[in-house]
Amino acid sequence: MYLLLLAWLALGSHCHWPCFWDMEVCTAIWRHLCSLGICHPVGCAVFGAGPLLGLYEGFLPGDTARHHRAVILDLLQEALTEAGLTSQDIDCIAYTKGPGMGAPLVSVAVVARTVAQLWNKPLLGVNHCIGHIEMGRLITGATNPTVLYVSGGNTQVIAYSEHRYRIFGETIDIAVGNCLDRFARVLKISNDPSPGYNIEQMAKRGKKLVELPYTVKGMDVSFSGILSFIEDVAQRMLVTGECTPEDLCFSLQETVFAMLVEITERAMAHCGSQEALIVGGVGCNMRLQEMMETMCQERGARLFATDERFCIDNGAMIAQAGWEMFRAGHRTPLSDSGVTQRYRTDEVEVTWRD
């Protein structure tokens, strides 16, 4: 056990739904990390505890960016005050380079570049997906897992090899979280606290499994067909009494999660992996964790998963990935400090792992 005396400022700008990360939560997470003897960081998220938009409409990039610009400087000061630090104590500025919605990413990248120059600190552009992976590895203790990364914007099966997080399978159209969110709008399911969470609770009361399209293509999956089908038949089946909203939630969850478990198991077999790690916002779904656990037990493997504190997008995960990059000697020059909306997981050279 060792203590790295390193103070961090991490700016995240990547969430696609209402986020629970106010400063109290970020501070609590970092206190937990400090108790592990790892670092003394400041986690700075750019979201308040309340929803930004209406109950059903979702997020518009422009509205989200305006929210970020309105709160980020106050939140930055609050983070420093809460941690009892000044700018002199900060060693590095880490921010989300991508992937994500362009306008929110740009809003925070501008602040990160400005603060780095004002304080004369090195800058690190962090891949959002790798932030999830490194946070998951840190919290769970997984060493070399096959990663199922599932969120509103991404669906990938990933494994580490030769200094890259290699993508073994992914969605060929929309992400699983996007599929769930759009289905929630069909049934007018609230975004409070999140559509995925509300679908999960309704699914627990479902009694009937409605047959839905199941599309696995080798190592890849497709969710647009199942979404189109359920959008088309949902209202008719509800009107005729063939099923309930709870039945549809149950059926959709069971089908899409079975697809995800299948491609994860296939990747584990290919890699000879005995560990599976679930990350991303959809990863806190207990039914998905249960199905993954069953698969892992049948393979004699071990499942690693976390709850919503660590699965959902947050500034802490950007700081953790930034710390790994910083100690490995990474730096982002100002000339390359923009954002990349389609920043692939496998584009990053992972020099901090053997």
N, C-alpha and C positions, 0 to 999 in steps of 0.2 A: 504494500500500500504506500502510495506517495502522494504528495500534494503539489500540484502545479500552480504556482502563484501567477495566474494569468487572468486578467479581467477582460471581459468580452462585451461587445455591443453587437447584437444580431438583429437585423431588420427583416421581417418576413412580409410578403405581399402576395400571397398565393392562394388564399382561401376562395372557395367557390360557393360557400353556403354560410349561414349564420355560425359564428365561431364563439366558443365559450372562453376564449383566452383573453381575459382582462389581466391587469397587472398582478392581482393577488395570485392568480393561478400560475402565471409565469414565474413569479418569485418563489412560490411553493415548489415548483419543479426544480428550479435551480438550487434551492436549499437542499433538496433531495440529492442532486448531483454532487453538491459540495460535501454532503455527509458521506459520500462514497470515496472522498479523498481525491477527486478527479480535477476539479477546477473551481474557481471563484468567479462565476460569470454573471453577466447581466443579460437576461432574455427580454427582448423588446418586441412584443407583437403589436400589430397595428389595428386591432379590432377591439371594440367595446363588447360588453356582455349582452347587449340587446340586439335584436334583428335590425338590419339596415333598411330593408324594404318591406313590402306587404307580406301577408301570410302565404300567398300562393305564387307570386309573380317570379320569384327567383332573383338573380342578380344581373344588373346591367353593368358592363365594364366602366362606363363613364361615371355612373353613380358611385360605384365602389371606389374608383380613383379619387373622386371628390371627397369621399369620406376619409380616405387615407391622408390626403393633403390637409384636411381640417384637423386631424387629431395627432399626427405623427410627431410633431415637435413637442407638444405637451407630454405625450407619452414617453418620448425620449428623456425629457427632464425628469419625469416621474420615475422612470427606471433607475436613473442615476441616483436620485434622492433616496429611493427605497433601499438601494444597495449601499448607500453611504459612500459613493465614489464620485470623483470628478473626472473631467476629460483627461487629466494627467495620468490617471490610473488605468486608462484604457490602452490596450496594446494593439488591437486590430478591429477593423470594421468588417463584418460579414453581412452580406445581403443576398436576397434571392435573385439570381440571374435568369431563372426560368426552370421549367416551362410554366405557363400560366397565362392569364389574361393580360394583354399588352398594356393597357392603360394603368392598372394598379401596379404592375411590375415597374413601369417607367417612373411612376410617382415616387416610389421608395428608392429606386436606383439613383435618382437625382439627389435625394437627401443623403444617401450613403456616400456618394462621390463628394458632395459638398462637405459633409462632416469629416471625411477622411482628409480632405485638403486643409480644412480649417484647423484640425487638430494634428495634422502632420502624422497620420497613422496609415499603415498599410491597409489595402483594400482586398477583399476576397469575394468574388462572385460564386455563389453556391448553387449547385443543381438541386432543385426542390426534391426530386425523387431520391437522390442520394442522402439528402437530409433525413427523409423518412427511414431509410435503411440504417444509417448510422445511429439514429436515435433508438430504433428497435434493437439493434445489436447491443447498444450500451445498456438499455434498461433490462433486457431479458437475459443477457449473458450468452446469447447464441454466438458461436464461433465462426462457422462457415455454412450458413443455411442456404437452402433454396428459398427465395423470397417471393411471396405472392403480394404484389403491390396493387391495391384496389382502392380507387377513390372516385370522385366526381369527374375528374379529368383524365385519369390514367387507369389502365388495366394491363399489367405486365407480370410475367413470371421471369425472375432474374436469378442468376447465379454468378458468383465471382470466379474469374479465371484470368490469369496473366495480366494483372493490373487493370482490369476493366470489370464493371458489372455488366455481364452479357445478358441480353434479352433473348430468352429461349422461346417465349410465346407472348402474344399480346392480342388485344382487340384489333380487329381490322376495320372497325367503324367507330362506334361510340363506347365510352367507358361504362362499366357496370353501375357506378354511382350515378352517372347521367341517365342511364336507363331507369333506375329506381326513382330519381327525382322527377323525371318527365311522367312516369306512371303516376306518381303522387299528384301531379297537377290534374290528370284525367279524373281521379277520384276526389279532387279538392281536399287532399290531405295537407294539413298545416305544415309550414316550415318551422314551427316552434315546438321543440328546439331544433329539429331537423327532419326533413321528410323521410330519410332513411331510418331514423330511430322510430318514427311513428309507424312506418310500414312494418318494422320488426315487431312492435307491440301488437299491431293488428293481426299479424301473421300467427301469433301465438294462439289466437282464437279461431283460426281457420280450421275447418273440418273436412273440406273436399279438395282434392287435388285435381285442378283443371289441366288437361293436357295442353302444353304450349310448345312452340317450335324449340328444338334443341340443336344448336349449331356449333359444333366443334370441327375445325378444319386443321387436322394435324395438331400442331402446338398452339394454334390461334383460335380465337372465339369471335362470334358475332352476336351483337345484342340488338341491332336495329330491326331485324326481322321479328324477334319476339316482342319488341316494343310496338311495332306497327300492328301485329296481330292482336295484342291485348288492348291496344287503343281502339281497334275496330270492333272487337266483340264485347268489351267490358260493359258498355251501357246496355246493349241488347240482353246480355246474360243477367244483368242486375234487374232489368225491367221484367223479364220473364220469370225471375225467381230461380234460375238455374244455379245460381251461386250468390254468395254474399261478398261485400267488399273485403271481408276478412279472408274468405276463400281465395280471392284473387291475389291478395298480398302473400298468403301462404304459398300459393302455386308459383308465383313469380320468384320468390326467394328460393324455393326448393330447386327450381329449374336452373336459374342462373348460377347459384352456388354449386350445384352439381357439376356444371360445366367448368367452373374455376378449380374445383377439387381435382377433376380429371386431368386437366393440363398441368397442374402442379405436381401431381403424382408422376405423370409422364416425364417431367423435367427432373424430378428426384431420381427416377430410375436411370435416366440418361447420365446424370452426374454422379451417381452412386452416393447420393446425399442421405444422411440420417437425421437431418435437421430441416424443419420448415419454419419460416418466420412470416407472419402476416403483418403488413404495414399499410398505412393509408386510412382515410376516414371510414370506409366500408369495413375495414378490418376489426372495428370494435363491435361488429354485429355478433352476438353470442351464438346465433344459429350457424353462421359461417365458421366460427371457431369450433363449434361442436362437430360439424361435418369434417373439418380438416383434422381434428383430433382423432376421429374414428379412422380416417385414412392412415394417419401416421401410426396409430396403434397396430393396425393390420400389417404395416410394413416394418414394425419394430423400430420406428423412428420417433422423434420427439418434436412436439409442436411448441413454438414460442409465439406468444401474442401478448398484447397490452390492452389497456382500456382506453376510453375516450381521451384521457388526459394526454396520452402520447400518440395515439393514432391520428387524431384530428390535426390539421395544419396548425403550426405554432412557430413562434420565433425561436424557441429553445432548440428545435431540431436543426435550424440553420446555424445556430451557434456551435452545436456539437460537430456538425460536418465541417464548419469553418475551422474549428479547433484542430480537427484531424488534418485538414489541409495546411493550416498554418505551421504546425509542428513538422510537417513533411517538406516545408520550404516553398509551398505554393504562394504566389502573389498575383493579383490581377492588376495589370497596368491600366491607367486611366483610359488609354486608347482602346482598351478592350472591355471597358466597364459598362457596356450597355446591357440590354436584355435580349433574350432569345425565347420567343414564345414556344417554339418547338425544340427545346433543348433536350436531346435524347440522353437517357441514362447511360448509354454505352459510349457517349462522346467524351466522358471525363476519364483522364488517366488517374487511377487510384493508386498513388505511390505510397500511401500510408499503410497498405496491407502487403504481406509477404506473397 
